[in-house]
Amino acid sequence: MVKTEKVDSKEVGLVVGLNLFNFFLGTKDLHYGLWTDDLEVKVQNLPEAQKRYSDFLISHFPEDVKTILDVGCGAGGLATELLSRGYQVEGVSPSPLLSEAAQNQAGENFKIHHGRFEDVEFSVNVKFDMVMFSESFQYITLDMVLDKAQSLLRPGGYIVICDFFKTDAKGKSVIGGGHKFDKFQKVLKKSGLKVLEEKDITKEAAPNLDLVNQMGRDLLMPTMKLMAYTFKTNRPWLSKIFTWKFRKKLDKIDYKYLSGERNAESFAKYKVYKFYLLQKAG
Ligand SMILES: C[S@@+](CC[C@H](N)C(=O)[O-])C[C@H]1O[C@@H](n2cnc3c(N)ncnc32)[C@H](O)[C@@H]1O
C-alpha cells in the first residue's frame, strides 16, 4: 500500500489563511503587514500594510543584487513582485500546496526547489547575490541555517532576514513561533557575517495581532457559538459526546483565539520583530 505523507497542520493553516484573505481582500501575501502610524488598523487595510512590508524589504536591497533565493516563498507574492522589478528569483518551498499557488502566481520562469531548506540540495556552482528569509526564518533549524545560506552566496553576497523572535519576557505567550532571540544572537556572532543593517519593527508589526484578535472576537466566536447552538439543539447527544471527546482541543481554541490574549500588546511583550541585512565576507 502506498504510504501517504502526513500533512503539516501549520502549512494547512497558512493555506486556509491564504484562501480566506485572497477571497475577501484579494491579497496573496503570507507575511504580516507593516502598520505605519498613518494607516488605520482594520482588515480592509491589510493588503496596503502588506504592500508596505514588501516595499520596506525591497528598499533595503543593495544595488549589486540581481539574483535572489527566496527561502519559504509562500504563495509567491514577493517573488512575483521581485520578478516584475527585474530580479532573477528562485524559491524554496516545502509545501506542495503553497508551491502550486506560488508557481501559478509567479509563472513558469520562477524555479522552485521543492523541500525544506535544511534538505534541498543545490549544485556547487549555484551562487546567489542574496538569500532572503521573509517570515520563514523561524521555521528553519537555527543551528544550520546561516551556514547553509552562506554556502549558497557568492563572496560579498547578502542575507536578508525579516521575522520575529521570542524575547525572554517572563510568562507564557499565547502567540507561538520565533527562535529565541538571545540564541539567534549567538548563532549570528558565530557565523562571521557582517551586520550591515538591523532594524526593530516590532511596533509596526504588532497591530497584525490586533487584527487576529478582532477576527477571533467578531468572526470566529459568533460563528462557533452559532454552530455549537445548532448542534446542541438538533443533536443533543452527539453534541455532548463531541464536546467531551474534544474538550482539550476546544479549550485550546478558546484560549488561543477567543481569550483576547492574542493582541498587539502581548506580541510586543513576548516577541521582537527584526529586519537584518547581513553580508558574507568578500
Ligand atoms: C509565513 S510564510 C511566509 C511566506 C513568504 N516568504 C512571505 O513573505 O509572504 C512561511 C513560509 O515558510 C515556509 N517554510 C516552513 N518551513 C520551512 C523550511 N523548513 N524550509 C523552507 N521553508 C519553510 C512555508 O512553506 C511558508 O512558505
The ligand as an SDF file (V2000), in Angstrom:
LIG
                    3D

 27 29  0  0  0  0  0  0  0  0999 V2000
    4.6110   32.9120    6.9030 C   0  0  0  0  0  0  0  0  0  0  0  0
    5.0580   32.1280    5.3860 S   0  0  0  0  0  0  0  0  0  0  0  0
    5.9910   33.4100    4.5860 C   0  0  0  0  0  0  0  0  0  0  0  0
    5.8590   33.3310    3.0950 C   0  0  0  0  0  0  0  0  0  0  0  0
    6.6050   34.3760    2.2720 C   0  0  0  0  0  0  0  0  0  0  0  0
    8.0270   34.3210    2.4710 N   0  0  0  0  0  0  0  0  0  0  0  0
    6.0910   35.7690    2.5140 C   0  0  0  0  0  0  0  0  0  0  0  0
    6.8600   36.6210    2.9890 O   0  0  0  0  0  0  0  0  0  0  0  0
    4.9210   36.0200    2.2150 O   0  0  0  0  0  0  0  0  0  0  0  0
    6.2940   30.9490    5.8780 C   0  0  0  0  0  0  0  0  0  0  0  0
    6.8950   30.1610    4.7360 C   0  0  0  0  0  0  0  0  0  0  0  0
    7.9650   29.3540    5.2310 O   0  0  0  0  0  0  0  0  0  0  0  0
    7.8970   28.0880    4.6010 C   0  0  0  0  0  0  0  0  0  0  0  0
    8.6460   27.0870    5.3900 N   0  0  0  0  0  0  0  0  0  0  0  0
    8.2680   26.4500    6.5190 C   0  0  0  0  0  0  0  0  0  0  0  0
    9.2400   25.5950    6.9210 N   0  0  0  0  0  0  0  0  0  0  0  0
   10.2710   25.7060    6.0300 C   0  0  0  0  0  0  0  0  0  0  0  0
   11.5240   25.0620    5.8740 C   0  0  0  0  0  0  0  0  0  0  0  0
   11.9620   24.1720    6.7640 N   0  0  0  0  0  0  0  0  0  0  0  0
   12.2990   25.3830    4.8220 N   0  0  0  0  0  0  0  0  0  0  0  0
   11.8660   26.3190    3.9180 C   0  0  0  0  0  0  0  0  0  0  0  0
   10.6880   26.9670    4.0180 N   0  0  0  0  0  0  0  0  0  0  0  0
    9.8850   26.6720    5.0620 C   0  0  0  0  0  0  0  0  0  0  0  0
    6.4000   27.8260    4.4690 C   0  0  0  0  0  0  0  0  0  0  0  0
    6.1280   26.8530    3.4980 O   0  0  0  0  0  0  0  0  0  0  0  0
    5.9330   29.2200    4.0350 C   0  0  0  0  0  0  0  0  0  0  0  0
    6.0890   29.3570    2.6580 O   0  0  0  0  0  0  0  0  0  0  0  0
  1  2  1  0
  2  3  1  0
  2 10  1  0
  3  4  1  0
  4  5  1  0
  5  6  1  0
  5  7  1  0
  7  8  2  0
  7  9  1  0
 10 11  1  0
 11 12  1  0
 11 26  1  0
 12 13  1  0
 13 14  1  0
 13 24  1  0
 14 15  1  0
 14 23  1  0
 15 16  2  0
 16 17  1  0
 17 18  1  0
 17 23  2  0
 18 19  1  0
 18 20  2  0
 20 21  1  0
 21 22  2  0
 22 23  1  0
 24 25  1  0
 24 26  1  0
 26 27  1  0
M  CHG  2   2   1   9  -1
M  END
$$$$
